[in-house]
Amino acid sequence: MIRPSVPPAVRGTGYDSAPLVYAAGPVANADRAEHTRGLGLNDRRLLIRDEVVLLLHLTDQQVQQLINTRQLTPFFIAGEERFDSRDVYRLIESYMSTASRRP
């Protein structure tokens, strides 16, 4: 068994000699059902741009175009760009309702 190297800050503190537990596979999470449910339309979470790109299946340039046309509003918190998940889901719903009206 290969032991990972111990960071210098931990050496000599007693934690470096503690036995390590290696998982054979993914570790089961007791709250997994709660985490895999996803967000509801009324749940609120701040998303980063990469999450918006994945949710909308768009490129970064297409997300920028949505911002430029004010279909999505970014929030800048501590210099980082964030998006309200409710805005993203409203955008998805509006596009789906528009698509359903087409013949």
C-alpha positions in Angstrom: 0.0 0.0 0.0 1.4 3.4 -0.9 1.0 6.1 1.7 0.5 9.6 0.4 3.1 12.2 1.4 2.4 14.2 4.5 2.3 17.9 4.1 5.1 19.7 6.0 2.5 21.7 8.1 1.1 18.4 9.4 4.4 16.6 10.2 5.2 16.1 13.8 1.7 17.0 15.0 0.5 13.5 15.6 -1.9 13.5 12.7 0.8 12.2 10.3 0.8 8.8 12.1 -2.9 8.3 12.0 -4.1 5.3 10.0 -5.4 6.1 6.6 -8.6 4.7 5.3 -8.8 4.0 1.6 -12.1 3.6 -0.1 -12.5 0.8 -2.6 -15.1 2.8 -4.6 -17.3 5.8 -4.3 -18.2 6.6 -0.7 -21.9 6.5 0.0 -23.3 9.8 1.1 -26.1 9.7 3.7 -27.6 12.8 2.2 -27.1 11.7 -1.4 -30.9 11.7 -2.1 -31.1 15.3 -1.1 -28.1 16.3 -3.3 -29.3 14.4 -6.4 -32.8 15.8 -6.4 -31.7 19.0 -8.2 -33.0 22.4 -7.8 -36.7 23.2 -8.1 -37.9 26.2 -10.1 -38.3 28.2 -6.9 -35.1 27.2 -5.3 -32.4 29.8 -5.4 -28.7 29.2 -5.9 -25.9 31.2 -7.4 -24.3 29.6 -10.4 -20.9 30.2 -12.0 -20.7 30.7 -15.7 -19.5 27.2 -16.4 -22.6 25.8 -14.7 -24.8 28.0 -16.8 -23.0 26.9 -19.9 -23.6 23.2 -18.9 -27.3 23.8 -18.0 -28.1 25.6 -21.2 -25.9 23.5 -23.4 -24.4 26.6 -25.0 -20.9 27.9 -25.6 -19.4 30.7 -23.6 -19.9 33.1 -26.4 -23.6 32.3 -26.6 -24.0 32.9 -22.8 -22.2 36.2 -23.3 -24.8 37.0 -26.0 -27.6 36.3 -23.5 -26.0 38.7 -21.1 -25.5 41.4 -23.8 -29.2 41.1 -24.8 -30.2 41.2 -21.1 -31.8 37.8 -21.1 -29.4 36.8 -18.2 -28.2 39.2 -15.5 -24.8 38.5 -13.9 -24.1 39.4 -10.3 -20.5 40.3 -9.4 -19.7 39.2 -5.9 -16.2 39.7 -4.7 -15.1 40.2 -8.3 -16.6 36.9 -9.4 -19.5 36.5 -11.9 -22.6 34.7 -10.6 -26.0 34.0 -12.0 -29.3 33.4 -10.1 -30.5 29.9 -10.8 -34.1 31.1 -10.9 -33.2 33.4 -13.8 -31.6 30.5 -15.7 -34.7 28.3 -15.2 -37.1 31.1 -16.2 -35.0 31.5 -19.4 -35.3 27.8 -20.1 -39.1 27.8 -19.4 -39.6 30.8 -21.7 -37.7 29.2 -24.6 -39.5 25.9 -24.0 -42.9 27.6 -24.1 -41.9 29.5 -27.3 -40.8 26.2 -28.9 -44.0 24.5 -27.9 -46.1 27.1 -29.7 -44.4 26.6 -33.0 -46.3 24.4 -35.5 
